[in-house]
Amino acid sequence: MTVEPPLRDVVVWRAFRLAGRYALLNALIAIPLHLLIDAAGFGATGKWQPGFGASVVLAVFLAPIIETALYFWLPIVLVRKVLGYRPLTPFVTWLACVGPFSFTHYGGSLGRSALTALCTGLVGGSCFYFCFLTAEKEAGLNPFWTTALCHAIFNGTVLTAFGVAYILGFVS
């Protein structure tokens, strides 16, 4: 006799699988591109050093929720309200999401170059945008929380990889 898991557990597992797939796709594209940008000398323009604890809280817990609300959920809702569901709506929605997301990841205390911000915005923003759209189509998944989870998984993975590289002496 097999016991079926509660529906909530199935939905949570599906959300993690979807978020994990898009986070992995993001990492497989963005990390090599960032390494190439840095190797070519077009990388960061400064150093951001808030400390390990602050990095974890900001990158893994706060940024995914705030950025999902501001750069994905809100633009998608607003563009759809204004344009409806026309053939051009998905492209305009993508621009409304990726444009501000790219701009936010430029300069400031993060010290990112324009090329690095563009890479982050186009690759990461597109992965998060498509994660949102895919979650919308999946029955039972909340697109907002699935996208925030994807963002948190990606940021946590990058933070972990950077931490390991720092400990091993590859980065300073």
N, C-alpha and C positions, 0 to 999 in steps of 0.2 A: 504494500500500500504506500503510495507516494503522497506526500503532503505538499500542497502548493504553497509557495511563499505568499505573504500578504501582498495585495496589489500595490500598496505604498512602496514596499521593498523593490518590486519589479520596476516601478516608475523611477525610483532613485537610481537603481542600477542602470537603466536605459539613459538617464540624464548623465551619469558619470561616463558611460561609454561614448555617447555623442560628444560631450565636452572634451573628453580625453582624445578622441580622434582629431577634432579640430585643433586642440592644443598641440598635439604631435605634429600635425601638418604645419602649423605655424612655426614650431621649433625647427623642423627639418628645412624650412625655407629661410626663415629669418636669421637663425644663428649663423649659417654659412655666409649669408649676405653681409651680416654685420662684421664677421671676421674679415671678409674681403674688403669692405669699406675701411675698416681699421688698418689693415695691412697696406692699403693704398695711401694711407695718411689723411683720410677724410672723415675720421671717426669723431670721438668726443672732443669738445673744445675746452672742457674743464673736468673737475672731479667732484662728484657728489658723495659726501661721507656723513650720512646721518647716524651711522651706527647700525650694528646688525639687528638689534631688536626693532628699531624704527623702520628699517628696510622691510623686515618681515611683515610688520603690521601694515605699513603703507602699501607694499606691493602685492601682498597675498590676501589681505582682508579688506582694506578700505578702497583702494584704487579700483579693483574689479567691480565693486558694487556701485560706486559713484560714477565711474566711467561708463558702465553699462547703462545706467539711468540717463546720463547726459548725452552720450555719443551714439547710443544705439536705440534704446527704447523710445526716448523723446523724439528724435528725428524721424524714426519710422512712423510713429503715431501721427506726428504733425504733417509729414509729407503725404501720408495716405488720406488725412482729413482734407487737405487742400486739393490734391490731385485726384483722389479716388483711386480706382484700380485700372489705370490706363496702361498701355504698353510701355510707356516711358517711366512710369512710377518706380520700378525696381532700380533703374539706373540713377534717377534723381535721389532716391532714398540712399543708395550706396554712396553717392557723392556727399550727401548731407551727413552721413555717418563718418566716412573715412577722412573727409577734409578737416573737420574740427579735431578729430582724433590725432591726425598727423601734426596739426599745428600745436596742439597741447604738448606733444612729445618733443618739441623743438626748444633748444636753448634752456634758459632759466637755470635753476639750481642743478638740473640734470646735466647741463653742459653738452647736450647733444648737438651735432652738426645738422645742417638742413638735410643732407643725404641720409644720415642715420634716422632722423625723424620721418623722412619720406618712406624709408624702408619699413620702419616700425608702423607707420600709419597705413601704408598700402597693404603690407603682408598681414600684420596683426589685425588691423581694422577690417580687412576683407574676411579673414578667418572668423573673427567674432561676428561680423555681419551675417555670414552664411550659416554660422552656428545658430544665430537667432532665427533665421528663416527656416532652417531645417527643424528646429525645436518647435516652431509654430505648427508645422505640418504633422508632427508626431503627436498622436493622441495621448493626453495626460501629462505632457511635458510643459513646463512653464518656460517660455523662451527667455524671459528676463533672468531667472535664476540659473538656467542652463548655460547661458552666455557668461554670466558672472563667474560661474564655476569653471568654465573653460578658461577665462582670463586668469583666474586664481591658479589653476593648474599650470598654465603656461608661465606665469610670473614666478611661481614657486619652483618650477623646474629650472628656469634660468638662474634664479637666485641660488639654488642648490649647486648648479654647475659652476657658477662664478665662485661660490664659497669653496668648493673642492679645488678649483683652479688656483685660488688664492692660497689655500693651505699647502698645495703642492708646489707653490712658487712660480706658477705660470703667468700670473698677473700680480701687479702690486697695487 
